[in-house]
């Protein structure tokens, strides 16, 4: 199996309103889920290596970002602290 490593950086994390997701591969979409798995937000057609994620409407807590690029999907823990 030829699996490529997808490098994602999220900063700052924890954050209060906005964080930046950067990738070494073009990001197609980002979905945000709460700890119970409910989709809270979806950003489609991102088509960028860097994306500012504005989650100021969400409450404090732990969330997960599902980042989709051409050949990979990765999940990352996000912590919102206001």
Secondary structure by P-SEA (a helix, b strand, c coil): cbbbbbbbbbcccccccbbbbbccccccbbbbbccccccccccccccccbbbbbcccccbbbbbbbcccccbbbbbbbbbcc
